[in-house]
Amino acid sequence: MGKAALQWTDEMLARLGRETDAALAELWGTTAKTVNLKRNALGIAAFGHFQWTPEALALLGKAADAEVAAQLGISKASVVAKRGELKIGSAAGSAFVWTDEAVALLGTASDAKVALQLGLSRLTVYNARLARGIAAAPRGRAVAGSSSQE
């Protein structure tokens, strides 16, 4: 004989999406999968999942992604992904300008280190380096400008 079906109360339904499925499952003596299925059936977003409101969507492309992310309390990557999904261009003036000095850094250290130095993502630096035909820095190389000779 199987386990009795969970009887969903209004109070239980009101808590869906306000706490993790696992926490609610433990509280109610059921599985996280049962809670997940009910939450999804009701179209309730998972706890911690950002709901894109019309107001939040209106910010995309109007300011720098990092600025929008800070305003919404989410990651810059989430803003970039949503903007890309909706095919919204980045805000005017927020694109990085590759000066001769910035280009000169490409390939002198790992893409991650150069990205940190320039305040960019590793992927942006990687793509800029590839577009210019610049080889990656050898592995284990010290920070740009320092000597590795002993």
N, C-alpha and C positions, 0 to 999 in steps of 0.2 A: 504494500500500500504506500502511496506517495504522501508527501508532506502537504498539509492543508494550504490552500492558496492564501496569500497575504491579503488581508482586508484593509484597503486603503481608506484612511480617514481624511477629512478636509485638512486637518492639522499636518498630517504626513505629506499630503500633496503640496501644501504651502511651503514646506521645507525643501522640496526638490530644487536643486540648483543653487541653494543658499549654503550648502555644506557639501563635502565630497560624497560621492555615491558610497564609497567604502565606509565612511563614518556613519552615514545613515543606516546602511545595511547592518552594521554591528549593533547599533542602537535598537533596531527593529527585529533583530534575530533572523535576518535573511541574507541573501548574497548580494554583492555589489552589482552583479549582472541583472538581478531582478529589479533593483532600483534604477539601474541604467536604462533598461528596457522601458520602464514606466515613464521615466523622465523624457526619454526620446519620443515615446508615443504621444506625449503631451506637448512636444516641441519646446521643451525647456532646455536652455543652454546649460552645459556643465558648469559647476562651481569654478570660478576663476577665469572662465572664458569671456573675453571681451565682446560685448554686444555692440555692433556698429549701428549707431543711431543716425538718423538723417543729419543731425547737428554735427556729429563726429565726422561723417563722410564729407560734409561741406568744407571741412578744414583741409582735406587732402589737396595738395598742389597749391595751396594758398600761402603756406609758410614752409620753412625747411622741415624735412622729415623729423629731425631730432627735436625741433621745437614742438611739432604736433604731438610726437610721442610723449614728451614731458608734460604737455598740457592734458593729455588723455590718461597718463599714468600707465602707459604700455611701452613695449620695446620699439626702437627705431625699425627693427626688422619687420615687426608687425605692420607698421605704417607703410614701409616700402612694399611689402607683399600685397597689401590691400590696394595701394595706389596702382601697382602693376596689374593686379587682377582686374581692376576697373579701367585700365588703360588711361590713367590720369598722369599727365606730365608732372615733373618736379617743379617746385616753385621757382620762379624767375630769380636769378641771382643766387640760388642755393647750390648750383652746380660748382664743383671744384675746378679751379683754373689751374692747368698744368703749366707752371712757370718753368723756365730752364733749370732753375735750382731744384724744383721738385722732381723733374724728369731725371736730373743727374743723380738722385738718390736711388732710382730704380735699379735693382740688381746689385746694390752695394751691401745689402743685408737682406734677411728674409723678408718676404712680402708683409708678414705680420708686424715686424719691427718697423718697417718703413711706414706702414699704415698707422701704427701708433704715433709715430713721429709727426705724420701729416694730419692726423685726426680723421682718417678715412677707414673704410672697411678693408679687410685683407683682400676680398674679392675685387674691389675697385682698383687696388694697387696691382693685383695679379693681371687684371684685364688691361690696364694701362701699359704694363710691362710687355705683355704679349703683343699688343697692338703696335708697339714700337720695335718689336724684334729683339728685345733685351733679354739676355739669359738670366736665369735665377742665380742668386748668390750661392756659392758652394756651401754645402751643409757644414755646420759647426763654425762658420765664420763669425768673427766678433762684430760688434756694433760698427756701423759705418764710420770710417775715419780713424779707427783704432788699429794698431799694428798687431799682427799675429806672429811676428818673428820673435825668436828668443835670443 
